[in-house]
């Protein structure tokens, strides 16, 4: 994502420099002495350069959209695998807890009055541990659910941006071809 932002900023800088240079040329007193043909040639060349810059910027935006989609996919895969791990850990914990509880309940049924209080305390401690561990699992599930939500959001944003910029790129490429044809036709006409 940093590379995409770097590309966008470098393209923006190039576009800014081009715009500044074209403004300087337009205001240059030497351009006043240019003929109509030379001015038309400059305008046609400038039009080609403008469309090339627009294409570069749009391609950078499409790269960013692709990176959003890729990041969303990776986040979702990571979160889903982590959810499976959490589920397996929780299942194992619940099974072990139930086993310990059954053992304590059996001992409680056969215990003396002196041992009953000790076993009841152990059952309460086991129940307390169970509640706190289940809360811990719930927090982990919640964190992974947030990752999945963010992954879906990134994927959706990437797809929306792709839908937004693909037609523009196509239009810019078509306009660039027309501008190049016009420039070549003008140069050919000028040579004749």
C-alpha positions as CSV (number, residue, x, y, z in Angstrom):
1,X,0.0,0.0,0.0
2,X,2.9,2.3,0.7
3,X,4.3,1.7,-2.8
4,X,0.9,2.7,-4.3
5,X,0.8,5.9,-2.3
6,X,4.4,6.6,-3.3
7,X,3.4,6.0,-7.0
8,X,0.4,8.3,-6.6
9,X,2.5,11.1,-5.1
10,X,5.2,10.7,-7.7
11,X,2.6,10.8,-10.5
12,X,1.0,13.8,-8.9
13,X,4.4,15.5,-8.7
14,X,5.1,14.8,-12.4
15,X,1.7,16.1,-13.3
16,X,2.3,19.2,-11.2
17,X,5.7,19.8,-12.9
18,X,4.2,19.3,-16.3
19,X,1.4,21.7,-15.6
20,X,3.9,24.3,-14.2
21,X,6.1,23.9,-17.2
22,X,3.2,24.2,-19.6
23,X,2.1,27.4,-17.8
24,X,5.6,28.8,-18.1
25,X,5.7,28.1,-21.8
26,X,2.3,29.6,-22.3
27,X,3.4,32.8,-20.6
28,X,6.8,32.9,-22.2
29,X,7.2,35.9,-24.5
30,X,9.0,33.7,-27.0
31,X,5.8,31.8,-27.6
32,X,4.2,35.0,-28.9
33,X,6.5,34.8,-32.0
34,X,5.4,31.2,-32.8
35,X,3.2,30.7,-35.9
36,X,-0.3,29.2,-35.7
37,X,1.1,25.9,-36.9
38,X,3.7,25.7,-34.2
39,X,1.1,26.6,-31.6
40,X,-1.2,24.0,-32.9
41,X,1.6,21.4,-32.8
42,X,2.5,22.4,-29.2
43,X,-1.2,22.0,-28.2
44,X,-1.4,18.6,-29.8
45,X,1.7,17.4,-28.1
46,X,0.5,18.8,-24.8
47,X,-2.8,17.0,-25.2
48,X,-0.9,13.7,-25.8
49,X,1.2,14.3,-22.7
50,X,-1.9,15.2,-20.6
51,X,-3.7,11.9,-21.6
52,X,-0.5,10.0,-20.8
53,X,-0.4,11.5,-17.4
54,X,-4.1,10.8,-16.8
55,X,-3.5,7.2,-17.8
56,X,-0.6,6.9,-15.3
57,X,-2.6,8.4,-12.5
58,X,-5.6,6.2,-13.2
59,X,-3.4,3.1,-13.4
60,X,-2.0,4.0,-10.0
61,X,-5.5,4.3,-8.6
62,X,-6.4,0.9,-10.1
63,X,-3.2,-0.6,-8.5
64,X,-4.4,0.9,-5.2
65,X,-7.9,-0.7,-5.7
66,X,-6.2,-4.1,-6.4
67,X,-4.1,-3.7,-3.3
68,X,-7.2,-3.1,-1.2
69,X,-8.8,-6.2,-2.6
70,X,-5.7,-8.3,-2.0
71,X,-5.3,-7.0,1.6
72,X,-9.0,-7.8,2.2
73,X,-8.5,-11.3,0.9
74,X,-5.4,-11.9,3.1
75,X,-7.1,-10.5,6.2
76,X,-10.2,-12.7,5.7
77,X,-8.1,-15.8,5.2
78,X,-6.0,-15.0,8.3
79,X,-9.1,-14.3,10.4
80,X,-10.8,-17.5,9.2
81,X,-7.8,-19.7,10.0
82,X,-7.5,-18.0,13.5
83,X,-11.2,-18.6,14.1
84,X,-10.7,-22.3,13.4
85,X,-7.8,-22.3,15.9
86,X,-9.9,-20.5,18.5
87,X,-12.7,-22.9,18.0
88,X,-10.5,-25.9,18.4
89,X,-8.9,-24.5,21.6
90,X,-12.4,-23.7,23.0
91,X,-13.7,-27.2,22.3
92,X,-10.7,-28.7,24.0
93,X,-11.0,-26.4,27.0
94,X,-14.7,-27.2,27.4
95,X,-14.1,-30.9,27.1
96,X,-11.4,-30.8,29.8
97,X,-13.5,-28.6,32.0
98,X,-16.5,-30.9,31.7
99,X,-14.2,-33.9,32.6
100,X,-12.9,-32.1,35.7
101,X,-16.4,-31.1,36.7
102,X,-17.7,-34.6,36.4
103,X,-14.8,-36.0,38.5
104,X,-15.5,-33.4,41.2
105,X,-19.3,-34.1,41.2
106,X,-18.6,-37.8,41.5
107,X,-16.2,-37.1,44.4
108,X,-18.8,-34.8,46.0
109,X,-21.5,-37.5,46.0
110,X,-19.1,-39.9,47.9
111,X,-17.5,-37.3,50.1
112,X,-17.6,-36.8,53.9
113,X,-18.9,-33.7,55.5
114,X,-15.3,-32.4,55.8
115,X,-14.5,-33.0,52.2
116,X,-17.8,-31.5,50.9
117,X,-16.8,-27.9,51.6
118,X,-13.4,-28.4,49.9
119,X,-15.0,-30.0,46.8
120,X,-17.6,-27.3,46.6
121,X,-14.9,-24.6,46.7
122,X,-13.1,-26.5,43.9
123,X,-16.3,-26.6,41.8
124,X,-16.8,-22.8,42.3
125,X,-13.2,-22.2,41.3
126,X,-13.6,-24.4,38.3
127,X,-16.9,-22.5,37.3
128,X,-15.1,-19.2,37.8
129,X,-12.2,-20.3,35.6
130,X,-14.7,-21.5,33.0
131,X,-16.5,-18.2,32.9
132,X,-13.3,-16.2,32.6
133,X,-11.9,-18.5,29.9
134,X,-15.1,-18.3,27.9
135,X,-15.0,-14.5,28.1
136,X,-11.4,-14.7,26.8
137,X,-12.6,-16.8,23.9
138,X,-15.4,-14.5,23.1
139,X,-13.0,-11.5,23.0
140,X,-10.8,-13.4,20.6
141,X,-13.8,-14.3,18.4
142,X,-14.9,-10.7,18.4
143,X,-11.4,-9.5,17.4
144,X,-11.4,-11.9,14.5
145,X,-15.0,-10.9,13.5
146,X,-13.8,-7.3,13.3
147,X,-10.9,-8.4,11.0
148,X,-13.4,-10.1,8.8
149,X,-15.6,-7.0,8.7
150,X,-12.6,-4.9,7.8
151,X,-11.5,-7.4,5.2
152,X,-15.0,-7.2,3.6
153,X,-14.9,-3.5,3.7
154,X,-11.5,-3.4,2.0
155,X,-12.6,-5.8,-0.7
156,X,-15.8,-3.8,-1.3
157,X,-13.9,-0.6,-1.6
158,X,-11.4,-2.1,-3.9
159,X,-14.1,-3.5,-6.2
160,X,-15.9,-0.1,-6.2
161,X,-12.8,1.8,-7.1
162,X,-12.0,-0.7,-9.8
163,X,-15.5,-0.2,-11.3
164,X,-15.0,3.6,-11.0
165,X,-11.6,3.8,-12.7
166,X,-11.6,1.0,-15.3
167,X,-14.1,3.0,-17.6
168,X,-12.0,6.1,-17.1
169,X,-8.8,4.3,-18.1
170,X,-10.5,2.9,-21.2
171,X,-11.7,6.4,-22.1
172,X,-8.3,8.0,-21.5
173,X,-6.6,5.3,-23.6
174,X,-9.1,5.9,-26.5
175,X,-8.6,9.7,-26.2
176,X,-4.8,9.2,-26.2
177,X,-5.0,7.2,-29.4
178,X,-7.1,9.9,-31.0
179,X,-4.7,12.6,-29.8
180,X,-1.7,10.7,-31.2
181,X,-3.5,10.2,-34.5
182,X,-4.3,13.9,-34.7
183,X,-0.7,14.7,-33.9
184,X,0.7,12.3,-36.5
185,X,-1.8,13.6,-39.0
186,X,-0.8,17.2,-38.3
187,X,2.9,16.3,-38.6
188,X,2.3,14.4,-41.9
189,X,0.3,17.3,-43.2
190,X,3.0,19.7,-42.2
191,X,5.7,17.7,-44.0
192,X,3.8,17.6,-47.2
